[in-house]
Amino acid sequence: MIPRRTLSLALCAAASLLAAHAASAQPAEGGLPYRTGFEVKSDPALAAKVPQRYRQAGTLTVATNPNTPPTVYITEDNRTLAGREIDVMSAVAHRLGLEPRWVNAGSFGNIVPGLSSGRYDAALANLSVTPDRLKQVDFVSYFDNNRLGLVRAKDGFDGKPATDLMSLCGETIGAGSGTTNAEVVLRQSEACVAAGRKPITVPLFPGRPAGVQAVLSGRIPGFVGPYEGLVYMVSASQDRLALAGIFTVPGDFVGIGLQKDSPLTPVVAEALNSLIQDGTYSAILKKWDLDYGALPEARQNGAILEAPRKAASGG
């Protein structure tokens, strides 16, 4: 069994390498420090559309759950935030003439309730846009999470990464509890049965680190999760993990969460679209090797779910 501390130290090392490419920014009062390599100028016309109370404060309280590099993580000082989410929302806030006040929500499960209660103005944490969540909060889309990764123990795996979800039929494949990734595998299990094959057994884990640790300890043969996150975990595993699957899945749109019916929602969408148009958004995604999920435009709420989706790679 690989000690949990070994994996944690390896992930910290990977985070340190990522942090070397970013520049520090001064945090808003009471917020966590963060790093971003992008200087974005305010657009006076957009800034004028920001509701008065936010303009007066000059800040937005933005929650995140920093444990999933490269989307969002804590750097080597155990305090400073970095990642795709940090770059995207910091650029949006700066375009609006505001400073993000980043806070750690403590867990993924605290984010939507925190938005609903008014504790946070916005949140970014690889948060998928779903019909159920849209009943509670607003969203502005900024990423098409159309790839699913599969990791296995490196020992004994010497093949090419699988690309067809049907190849998982009859296996035990872990996933994160409450995630859209788990839903994909459970639906695929039904497709396996419909095709006359054995179902997929899907043990659920409280988070990606726990699932990966289960693979390393031999408790399960494989674990699925967001492609970009698993790629980084493989690179940080000291050659103990292998990327054993890369699957195209129906578009799982990731969004900036905001309070329900927030007056900020259309303004944030405008700011993000301005970043798409001037190339800043593309540069952010390329920095993190995530440009495969770039969107042509930022959409709001129900319009997000109406956007075209890619077909799944397999049944």
C-alpha positions as CSV (number, residue, x, y, z in Angstrom):
1,M,0.0,0.0,0.0
2,I,1.3,3.5,-0.9
3,P,1.1,5.7,2.2
4,R,-1.4,8.6,1.9
5,R,1.3,11.0,2.9
6,T,3.4,9.9,-0.1
7,L,0.6,10.8,-2.5
8,S,0.0,14.1,-0.7
9,L,3.7,15.1,-0.9
10,A,3.8,14.2,-4.6
11,L,0.8,16.3,-5.3
12,C,2.3,19.2,-3.3
13,A,5.4,18.9,-5.5
14,A,3.3,19.1,-8.7
15,A,1.5,22.1,-7.3
16,S,4.9,23.7,-6.7
17,L,5.9,23.2,-10.3
18,L,2.6,24.8,-11.4
19,A,3.1,27.7,-9.1
20,A,6.4,28.6,-10.7
21,H,4.5,29.8,-13.8
22,A,2.3,32.3,-11.9
23,A,2.6,35.7,-10.4
24,S,1.4,36.6,-6.9
25,A,-1.5,39.0,-6.4
26,Q,-2.4,41.0,-3.3
27,P,-5.5,39.5,-1.7
28,A,-8.6,41.6,-0.9
29,E,-9.0,42.2,2.8
30,G,-9.9,39.0,4.5
31,G,-9.3,36.9,1.4
32,L,-6.7,34.3,0.6
33,P,-3.7,35.3,-1.5
34,Y,-3.7,34.1,-5.1
35,R,-1.5,33.8,-8.1
36,T,-2.3,34.6,-11.7
37,G,-0.2,35.4,-14.6
38,F,-2.7,37.6,-16.4
39,E,-3.1,41.4,-16.0
40,V,-6.5,42.4,-17.2
41,K,-7.6,46.0,-17.5
42,S,-11.0,47.3,-16.3
43,D,-13.6,48.1,-19.0
44,P,-15.3,51.3,-17.8
45,A,-18.5,50.5,-19.7
46,L,-18.8,47.1,-18.1
47,A,-17.7,48.4,-14.7
48,A,-20.6,50.9,-14.9
49,K,-23.1,48.0,-15.1
50,V,-21.9,46.4,-11.8
51,P,-24.5,46.9,-9.1
52,Q,-23.8,49.8,-6.8
53,R,-23.2,47.8,-3.6
54,Y,-20.4,45.8,-5.3
55,R,-18.9,48.9,-6.8
56,Q,-18.8,50.6,-3.4
57,A,-17.2,47.5,-1.8
58,G,-14.8,47.1,-4.7
59,T,-14.7,43.3,-4.1
60,L,-16.5,40.1,-4.8
61,T,-16.5,37.3,-2.3
62,V,-15.6,34.2,-4.3
63,A,-15.6,30.7,-2.9
64,T,-13.6,27.7,-4.1
65,N,-12.6,24.2,-3.0
66,P,-8.8,24.1,-3.7
67,N,-7.9,20.5,-3.9
68,T,-8.0,19.6,-7.6
69,P,-5.0,20.8,-9.6
70,P,-4.9,22.2,-12.2
71,T,-8.3,23.6,-11.9
72,V,-7.8,25.0,-8.4
73,Y,-5.2,24.2,-5.7
74,I,-3.1,25.6,-2.8
75,T,0.5,26.2,-3.7
76,E,3.7,25.3,-1.8
77,D,3.2,27.9,0.9
78,N,0.0,26.1,2.0
79,R,-2.0,29.3,1.6
80,T,-1.8,30.8,-1.8
81,L,-4.4,29.8,-4.4
82,A,-3.7,29.1,-8.1
83,G,-5.3,27.3,-11.1
84,R,-7.7,27.7,-13.9
85,E,-10.5,28.9,-11.6
86,I,-8.3,31.5,-10.1
87,D,-7.2,32.9,-13.5
88,V,-10.7,32.9,-15.0
89,M,-12.5,34.6,-12.1
90,S,-9.7,37.0,-11.3
91,A,-9.8,38.1,-14.9
92,V,-13.6,38.5,-14.9
93,A,-13.4,40.6,-11.6
94,H,-10.6,42.8,-12.9
95,R,-12.5,43.4,-16.2
96,L,-15.4,44.7,-14.0
97,G,-13.1,46.9,-11.9
98,L,-13.3,44.6,-8.9
99,E,-11.0,42.6,-6.8
100,P,-11.9,38.9,-6.0
101,R,-11.9,38.1,-2.3
102,W,-11.1,34.4,-2.4
103,V,-12.3,32.1,0.4
104,N,-12.0,28.4,1.0
105,A,-15.4,26.9,1.2
106,G,-14.0,24.0,3.2
107,S,-15.6,21.3,1.1
108,F,-17.4,21.0,-2.3
109,G,-20.7,20.4,-0.5
110,N,-20.6,23.8,1.1
111,I,-20.5,25.8,-2.2
112,V,-24.1,25.7,-3.4
113,P,-25.6,26.2,0.1
114,G,-23.2,29.1,0.6
115,L,-24.3,30.8,-2.6
116,S,-28.0,30.2,-1.7
117,S,-27.6,31.7,1.7
118,G,-25.8,34.8,0.4
119,R,-22.5,33.9,2.1
120,Y,-20.7,34.0,-1.3
121,D,-21.2,36.3,-4.3
122,A,-19.8,33.8,-6.7
123,A,-18.0,30.4,-6.7
124,L,-15.7,28.4,-8.9
125,A,-14.8,24.8,-8.1
126,N,-15.2,22.8,-11.3
127,L,-18.9,23.2,-10.6
128,S,-21.1,21.4,-13.2
129,V,-24.2,23.1,-14.4
130,T,-27.2,20.8,-13.8
131,P,-31.0,21.3,-13.8
132,D,-31.1,20.7,-10.0
133,R,-28.4,23.2,-9.3
134,L,-30.1,25.8,-11.5
135,K,-33.1,25.7,-9.2
136,Q,-30.8,27.0,-6.4
137,V,-28.2,29.2,-8.1
138,D,-27.3,31.1,-11.3
139,F,-24.6,30.0,-13.6
140,V,-22.4,31.5,-16.3
141,S,-20.6,28.8,-18.3
142,Y,-16.9,28.9,-18.9
143,F,-15.7,25.3,-19.8
144,D,-16.9,22.2,-21.6
145,N,-15.7,19.3,-19.5
146,N,-16.0,16.8,-22.3
147,R,-13.2,14.4,-21.3
148,L,-13.2,11.7,-18.7
149,G,-10.0,10.1,-17.4
150,L,-9.4,6.6,-16.0
151,V,-6.4,5.8,-13.8
152,R,-5.1,2.4,-12.9
153,A,-2.0,1.2,-11.0
154,K,1.1,1.5,-13.3
155,D,2.3,-1.9,-12.2
156,G,0.8,-4.4,-14.6
157,F,-0.6,-1.8,-17.1
158,D,1.3,-1.5,-20.3
159,G,-1.4,-0.9,-22.8
160,K,-2.7,2.1,-24.6
161,P,-5.4,4.2,-22.9
162,A,-8.9,3.0,-23.6
163,T,-11.2,5.3,-25.6
164,D,-14.5,3.3,-25.6
165,L,-16.6,3.3,-22.5
166,M,-17.9,-0.1,-23.4
167,S,-14.5,-1.5,-22.5
168,L,-15.4,-0.9,-18.9
169,C,-18.3,-3.5,-18.9
170,G,-17.9,-6.1,-16.2
171,E,-15.3,-4.1,-14.3
172,T,-15.2,-2.4,-10.9
173,I,-14.5,1.3,-11.5
174,G,-14.7,3.9,-8.7
175,A,-16.0,7.4,-9.0
176,G,-16.6,10.5,-6.9
177,S,-19.8,10.5,-4.9
178,G,-22.4,13.0,-6.3
179,T,-20.3,13.9,-9.4
180,T,-21.5,13.9,-13.0
181,N,-18.6,11.5,-13.7
182,A,-20.2,8.9,-11.5
183,E,-23.5,9.5,-13.5
184,V,-21.7,8.8,-16.8
185,V,-20.3,5.5,-15.5
186,L,-23.6,4.4,-14.1
187,R,-25.4,5.2,-17.3
188,Q,-22.7,3.3,-19.2
189,S,-23.3,0.3,-16.9
190,E,-27.0,0.3,-18.0
191,A,-25.8,0.4,-21.6
192,C,-23.5,-2.6,-21.0
193,V,-26.5,-4.6,-19.7
194,A,-28.7,-3.5,-22.6
195,A,-25.9,-4.8,-24.9
196,G,-25.9,-8.2,-23.2
197,R,-22.7,-7.5,-21.2
198,K,-22.0,-7.4,-17.5
199,P,-22.7,-4.2,-15.6
200,I,-20.0,-1.9,-14.2
201,T,-19.7,-2.0,-10.4
202,V,-19.2,1.6,-9.3
203,P,-18.0,2.1,-5.7
204,L,-18.3,5.8,-4.7
205,F,-15.7,7.9,-2.9
206,P,-15.9,11.2,-1.1
207,G,-13.4,12.8,-3.4
208,R,-10.8,12.3,-6.1
209,P,-7.8,11.8,-3.7
210,A,-9.7,9.0,-1.8
211,G,-10.5,7.2,-5.1
212,V,-7.0,7.4,-6.4
213,Q,-5.7,6.2,-3.0
214,A,-8.0,3.2,-3.3
215,V,-6.4,2.4,-6.7
216,L,-2.9,2.7,-5.2
217,S,-3.8,0.5,-2.3
218,G,-5.3,-2.2,-4.6
219,R,-8.8,-1.8,-3.2
220,I,-10.2,-1.1,-6.7
221,P,-8.7,-1.6,-10.2
222,G,-9.6,1.8,-11.6
223,F,-11.0,5.2,-10.9
224,V,-12.7,7.7,-13.2
225,G,-12.7,11.5,-12.8
226,P,-12.1,14.8,-14.7
227,Y,-9.4,14.2,-17.3
228,E,-7.3,17.2,-16.4
229,G,-7.2,16.4,-12.7
230,L,-6.2,12.8,-13.2
231,V,-3.5,13.7,-15.6
232,Y,-1.8,15.8,-12.9
233,M,-2.3,13.1,-10.3
234,V,-0.6,10.6,-12.6
235,S,2.3,13.0,-13.1
236,A,2.6,13.4,-9.4
237,S,2.4,9.7,-8.4
238,Q,6.1,8.9,-8.8
239,D,5.3,6.5,-11.6
240,R,2.8,4.5,-9.6
241,L,-0.3,5.5,-11.6
242,A,-1.1,5.2,-15.3
243,L,-3.6,7.1,-17.4
244,A,-5.6,4.0,-18.6
245,G,-8.5,5.7,-20.3
246,I,-9.4,8.9,-22.1
247,F,-13.1,9.1,-23.0
248,T,-15.1,11.7,-24.8
249,V,-18.3,12.3,-22.9
250,P,-21.4,14.5,-23.5
251,G,-20.6,18.1,-22.7
252,D,-20.6,18.6,-18.9
253,F,-20.6,22.4,-18.8
254,V,-18.8,24.0,-15.9
255,G,-20.0,27.3,-14.6
256,I,-19.3,30.3,-12.4
257,G,-22.0,29.9,-9.7
258,L,-23.8,33.0,-8.5
259,Q,-26.7,33.7,-6.1
260,K,-30.1,32.9,-7.6
261,D,-31.4,35.8,-9.8
262,S,-28.2,37.8,-9.0
263,P,-27.9,41.1,-10.8
264,L,-24.3,40.1,-11.3
265,T,-25.1,37.2,-13.6
266,P,-25.5,39.1,-16.9
267,V,-22.6,41.4,-16.1
268,V,-20.3,38.5,-15.3
269,A,-21.4,36.9,-18.6
270,E,-20.6,40.1,-20.5
271,A,-17.2,40.3,-18.9
272,L,-16.3,36.7,-19.7
273,N,-17.4,37.1,-23.3
274,S,-15.1,40.2,-23.5
275,L,-12.3,38.0,-22.3
276,I,-13.2,35.3,-25.0
277,Q,-13.2,38.0,-27.7
278,D,-9.8,39.5,-26.7
279,G,-8.0,36.2,-26.4
280,T,-7.4,36.3,-22.6
281,Y,-9.8,33.4,-22.0
282,S,-8.0,31.2,-24.6
283,A,-4.6,32.1,-23.2
284,I,-5.8,31.0,-19.7
285,L,-6.9,27.6,-20.9
286,K,-3.8,27.1,-22.9
287,K,-1.7,27.9,-19.9
288,W,-3.2,24.9,-18.1
289,D,-3.4,22.6,-21.2
290,L,-7.2,22.8,-21.0
291,D,-8.0,24.5,-24.3
292,Y,-9.8,21.3,-25.5
293,G,-12.7,22.5,-23.3
294,A,-12.9,26.1,-24.6
295,L,-16.4,27.5,-25.2
296,P,-17.2,29.9,-28.1
297,E,-19.3,32.0,-25.8
298,A,-20.4,32.3,-22.2
299,R,-24.0,31.4,-21.6
300,Q,-26.3,32.0,-18.7
301,N,-28.5,29.6,-16.8
302,G,-30.9,27.5,-18.9
303,A,-29.2,28.6,-22.1
304,I,-26.1,26.7,-21.0
305,L,-27.9,23.3,-21.1
306,E,-29.2,24.1,-24.6
307,A,-25.6,24.4,-26.0
308,P,-24.5,21.6,-28.5
309,R,-22.9,18.6,-26.8
310,K,-20.3,16.1,-28.0
311,A,-21.3,12.5,-28.4
312,A,-20.0,9.9,-25.9
313,S,-17.2,7.6,-26.9
314,G,-19.1,4.3,-26.6
315,G,-22.5,2.9,-25.8
